Amino acid sequence: LPEPESTPETEMPSDDYRPPLESLLNLDEIEQEATKRIPKKAWAYYFSASDDLITKTFNNSVYRDILLRPRMLVDCTECDLSTTLLGNKVGVPFFVAPAAMARLAHPDGEHGIAKAAARFNALQVISNNASMTPEQIVDGAPSEQMFGWQIYVQNQRDKSVAMLKRINAMKDRFKFVCLTLDAPVPGKRELDEKSNFERGNNVQAAVTNGGDAQRPGGGGVGQQLFFGTACDLTWKTTLPWLAQHTDLPIVLKGIQTHEDAYLAAQHAPQVKAIILSNHGGRAMDTAPPAVHTLLEIRKYCPEIFSKIEVWVDGGIRRGTDVVKALCLGAKAVGLGRAALFGLGAGGQAGVERTLEILEAETATCMRLLGVKRISELGPKFINSRR
Ligand code: FMN
């Protein structure tokens, strides 16, 4: 036998070996690469979820139990992933969900995510607690690129009103305000606590958007990253208050039951969409994955699909996950950690790689199903026995 050219030892990559981004083939590999590259505290902040991570784990596994029904002998030469969200054309049916403090992963931060999203004409929802100002993030974005701005209503309402004014002034860029409902108090994220990620230190340095980064008192259990979010929001008072301070359509994020989805739809047309979300398992542990809420809505109040758009997020890792959610009635799916880990793996280029993989996987899935356009997706492609 010929001698091997090198021994296995000499082929072992060194600790600081950086594989080319193209060699990372799926979102899990990108997360693994980011895990090696980003500071431990940033990793703990991104990775962590509440209590026993039951909801987070379920988010990540739930799509595996849904099976697809591919049809044969359908011409799939063409495959168009574009769709519309709130009447705006986007290139792909997935969007970047609001996630705080992207600069902890990489100096490109949310602006790097925006530039990556532009390549795919993907919607980006900017967090209330972003690590760059909304003006910095959208700076230089192509005019057709769609942004939304996410708000946590602050105890000091004047701070929220001031931010809403700033967003209103950029109405040409921001197509909606997204009110997050599912985290009036933070979940108990023990991994995050363990990492000694001190409030008022990294957080203050990272948050530059005028959000209320500091909340005196509290601390301890799950409190490290509490941003002064108000706990006294109600269906009766909060939506009229918000409508008073923004001209933009409202999207409600964090809906987890068909009852609340129904209530949200009662506020159409001001409320134009809901995001079924459990905050990536970071709020209430043992809350349902979004796809369960989607199924509840299909069963108990399917009429709301014609009144408002229903978006989902949580645990999207594969193109097949995207397609399954769309088949069950979601208009779009959001990426939380996937975008952050993409950034951690390689800055803007890492996010581009993440979106490129998901775009290619989604197209492959559609072609294998026998579908050319997003509008053709529906429950007939889902195996109802599961
Ligand atoms: N949701 C918000 O509405 N506002 C936030 O500021 C926010 N920050 C987040 C920060 C991190 C590190 C993570 C992981 C999630 C955050 N989320 C926030 C929740 C995401 O918008 C989204 O609902 C969730 O991450 C989706 O789950 P996935 O991470 O499995 O994709």
Boltz pocket constraint, residues with backbone or C-beta under 6 A from the ligand:
constraints:
  - pocket:
      binder: B
      contacts: [[A, 45], [A, 46], [A, 47], [A, 48], [A, 59], [A, 97], [A, 98], [A, 99], [A, 100], [A, 127], [A, 128], [A, 129], [A, 150], [A, 180], [A, 253], [A, 277], [A, 278], [A, 279], [A, 280], [A, 281], [A, 282], [A, 313], [A, 314], [A, 315], [A, 316], [A, 334], [A, 335], [A, 336], [A, 337], [A, 338], [A, 340]]
      max_distance: 6.0
